[in-house]
Amino acid sequence: MKSRLNTNNTYSLFSIIKSGFKKNSVLDISMSNKTPKKNYDVIVIGGGGHGMATAYYLAKNHGITNIAVVEKGLIGRGNTGRNTQVVRSNYLWTESSLLYEHSLKLWNNLSQDLNFNVMYTKRGVFSLAHSYQEARDVARRVTANKLNGIDSLYLTPKEIKEYMPIINISPTARYPIFGASLQKRGGTVHHDAVAWGFARRLNQIGIDIVQNCEVRNLIIKNNIVNGISTDKGDIFANKIAVAVAGSSTRFAEMGNFKLPIESHPLQAWVSEPIKPILNPVVMSNAVHAYVSQAEKGELVIGAGIDKYIGYSQRGSFNVIENATSAIIELFPAFSKVKLLRTWAGLVDVSPDACPIIGNTPVKNLYINCGWGTGGFKATPGSGYVFAHTIANDKPHILNEAFSLDRFASGKLIDEHGAAGVAH
Ligand SMILES: Cc1cc2nc3c(=O)[nH]c(=O)nc-3n(C[C@H](O)[C@H](O)[C@H](O)COP(=O)(O)OP(=O)(O)OC[C@H]3O[C@@H](n4cnc5c(N)ncnc54)[C@H](O)[C@@H]3O)c2cc1C
């Protein structure tokens, strides 16, 4: 029997729309445009992975379902749909390791939880060291990881070559390889599947996803927030949670407080598809570049942030040029591969390369930001602890250390080394 979709796509799509969306199909999310109610228990601002995961765990763990996720564009079109999908938990300090490890464990069962395949692939993540000092730093991190119960290995250049024969380990290379760490449970998760999986689940639970609805202001009286002003009118709620990544400082301004966040463009690019040749993810802090191969065969390459601050989602060509030439020196075989397309997101960078998750100086207003270049891997873990914080008006044990007041108390968690190229 021929399927409707195979016979004639235009007709099929038309007939699906005409006959109404099949409940819980993927289409019903992309085409739904919910009119918001006047009141909710919780409004989550930002329809990225973090916002949707927060709504999901508010329902799953705390029984709160009268929620709206308000998104100015379409869900998953921010950093969630623009990242390079790397997940791992091998951070240096205990606070970060435990938070990212919690997330990695949630990725493990997320496909079953959401009944949607998020394609977690444990292909392994390498962090290369290109000098004696870097090798010592990487080895120190491997030891710290092991002390925190996180799988981590230190490999010699010869051992690295066994994993990926195409890597150049010549000692005379411009970036000679001294060693590397490997987290075997690290790998990739499909970013669009995460957006779709959470969105479909929220639809099933009855949580409103309000797309194309820009939040323009917070409604605050006597330092207590109780609503938002949007281009679809005012909406009220007992609690408001902000998960807007690169737009976070705009919301702090609306709440009349300051965030130590800078917004920067971050770029990535892909090549034409080639046959499978590189299984793991390879990152290099010194080179400031990283590469993996997508299931479709494209090389996915990324770099550090563009140095200037701003709210645009466009980067500069020199970043692409520098990182690509470094990758070609590490993998000379890639020199003939053509680049296909580039893009950029807008990331929220904090001074200690760690997130801010918690209460704000405004009562009932909560913030989740500062994930910078590496927050995709934290999506379920971040939603889990942020939901706990919102439901209980106090942090979960895993995000206690990530409060905004650490910038006043000085209890910073410097993850610049492990965040590195940042993924
Ligand atoms: C090129 C690139 C590569 C990356 N690679 C990795 C990686 O490999 N691994 C990793 O762990 N992380 C990576 N990251 C970082 C990661 O993507 C982010 O940290 C993470 O996705 C942030 O998720 P989010 O849900 O907080 O933000 P977003 O997905 O950006 O969601 C925020 C949402 O808020 C909405 N919003 C903003 N303002 C308003 C408003 N006024 N009203 C309503 N809605 C609003 C936006 O439209 C957006 O959809 C990368 C980022 C980029 C850009």
The ligand as an SDF file (V2000), in Angstrom:
LIG
                    3D

 53 58  0  0  0  0  0  0  0  0999 V2000
   27.4700   27.5490   17.1320 C   0  0  0  0  0  0  0  0  0  0  0  0
   27.2160   26.9920   18.4960 C   0  0  0  0  0  0  0  0  0  0  0  0
   27.7560   25.7710   18.8510 C   0  0  0  0  0  0  0  0  0  0  0  0
   27.5150   25.2490   20.1250 C   0  0  0  0  0  0  0  0  0  0  0  0
   27.9500   23.9880   20.4030 N   0  0  0  0  0  0  0  0  0  0  0  0
   27.6730   23.4210   21.5990 C   0  0  0  0  0  0  0  0  0  0  0  0
   28.0360   22.0770   21.8510 C   0  0  0  0  0  0  0  0  0  0  0  0
   28.5790   21.3860   20.9830 O   0  0  0  0  0  0  0  0  0  0  0  0
   27.7640   21.5700   23.0830 N   0  0  0  0  0  0  0  0  0  0  0  0
   27.1730   22.2880   24.0530 C   0  0  0  0  0  0  0  0  0  0  0  0
   26.9960   21.7860   25.1670 O   0  0  0  0  0  0  0  0  0  0  0  0
   26.7420   23.5790   23.8150 N   0  0  0  0  0  0  0  0  0  0  0  0
   26.9870   24.1480   22.6190 C   0  0  0  0  0  0  0  0  0  0  0  0
   26.5690   25.4340   22.3470 N   0  0  0  0  0  0  0  0  0  0  0  0
   25.8890   26.2080   23.3940 C   0  0  0  0  0  0  0  0  0  0  0  0
   24.4230   25.8000   23.5020 C   0  0  0  0  0  0  0  0  0  0  0  0
   23.8200   25.8160   22.2330 O   0  0  0  0  0  0  0  0  0  0  0  0
   23.6610   26.7350   24.4370 C   0  0  0  0  0  0  0  0  0  0  0  0
   24.3550   26.9170   25.6490 O   0  0  0  0  0  0  0  0  0  0  0  0
   22.2970   26.1510   24.7550 C   0  0  0  0  0  0  0  0  0  0  0  0
   21.6790   25.6110   23.6230 O   0  0  0  0  0  0  0  0  0  0  0  0
   21.4140   27.2300   25.3480 C   0  0  0  0  0  0  0  0  0  0  0  0
   20.0890   26.7470   25.3630 O   0  0  0  0  0  0  0  0  0  0  0  0
   18.9220   27.7140   25.7750 P   0  0  0  0  0  0  0  0  0  0  0  0
   17.6830   26.9430   25.7360 O   0  0  0  0  0  0  0  0  0  0  0  0
   19.3160   28.4040   27.0520 O   0  0  0  0  0  0  0  0  0  0  0  0
   19.0060   28.8580   24.6820 O   0  0  0  0  0  0  0  0  0  0  0  0
   18.2710   29.0600   23.2440 P   0  0  0  0  0  0  0  0  0  0  0  0
   18.1250   27.7720   22.5230 O   0  0  0  0  0  0  0  0  0  0  0  0
   19.0140   30.1480   22.5880 O   0  0  0  0  0  0  0  0  0  0  0  0
   16.8370   29.4930   23.7080 O   0  0  0  0  0  0  0  0  0  0  0  0
   16.5460   30.7960   24.1910 C   0  0  0  0  0  0  0  0  0  0  0  0
   15.2570   31.2190   23.5240 C   0  0  0  0  0  0  0  0  0  0  0  0
   14.8240   32.4440   24.1290 O   0  0  0  0  0  0  0  0  0  0  0  0
   14.1070   33.1310   23.1350 C   0  0  0  0  0  0  0  0  0  0  0  0
   13.9520   34.5440   23.5240 N   0  0  0  0  0  0  0  0  0  0  0  0
   14.9270   35.4700   23.6090 C   0  0  0  0  0  0  0  0  0  0  0  0
   14.3840   36.6590   23.9350 N   0  0  0  0  0  0  0  0  0  0  0  0
   13.0430   36.4650   24.0650 C   0  0  0  0  0  0  0  0  0  0  0  0
   11.9430   37.3230   24.3550 C   0  0  0  0  0  0  0  0  0  0  0  0
   12.1050   38.6280   24.5650 N   0  0  0  0  0  0  0  0  0  0  0  0
   10.6930   36.7690   24.4070 N   0  0  0  0  0  0  0  0  0  0  0  0
   10.5020   35.4390   24.1930 C   0  0  0  0  0  0  0  0  0  0  0  0
   11.5150   34.6050   23.8730 N   0  0  0  0  0  0  0  0  0  0  0  0
   12.7690   35.1060   23.8200 C   0  0  0  0  0  0  0  0  0  0  0  0
   14.9620   32.9420   21.8940 C   0  0  0  0  0  0  0  0  0  0  0  0
   14.2300   33.1750   20.6950 O   0  0  0  0  0  0  0  0  0  0  0  0
   15.4210   31.4800   22.0290 C   0  0  0  0  0  0  0  0  0  0  0  0
   14.6240   30.5790   21.2990 O   0  0  0  0  0  0  0  0  0  0  0  0
   26.7670   25.9890   21.0810 C   0  0  0  0  0  0  0  0  0  0  0  0
   26.2150   27.2260   20.7180 C   0  0  0  0  0  0  0  0  0  0  0  0
   26.4200   27.7220   19.4360 C   0  0  0  0  0  0  0  0  0  0  0  0
   25.7960   29.0260   19.0600 C   0  0  0  0  0  0  0  0  0  0  0  0
  1  2  1  0
  2  3  1  0
  2 52  2  0
  3  4  2  0
  4  5  1  0
  4 50  1  0
  5  6  2  0
  6  7  1  0
  6 13  1  0
  7  8  2  0
  7  9  1  0
  9 10  1  0
 10 11  2  0
 10 12  1  0
 12 13  2  0
 13 14  1  0
 14 15  1  0
 14 50  1  0
 15 16  1  0
 16 17  1  0
 16 18  1  0
 18 19  1  0
 18 20  1  0
 20 21  1  0
 20 22  1  0
 22 23  1  0
 23 24  1  0
 24 25  2  0
 24 26  1  0
 24 27  1  0
 27 28  1  0
 28 29  2  0
 28 30  1  0
 28 31  1  0
 31 32  1  0
 32 33  1  0
 33 34  1  0
 33 48  1  0
 34 35  1  0
 35 36  1  0
 35 46  1  0
 36 37  1  0
 36 45  1  0
 37 38  2  0
 38 39  1  0
 39 40  1  0
 39 45  2  0
 40 41  1  0
 40 42  2  0
 42 43  1  0
 43 44  2  0
 44 45  1  0
 46 47  1  0
 46 48  1  0
 48 49  1  0
 50 51  2  0
 51 52  1  0
 52 53  1  0
M  END
$$$$
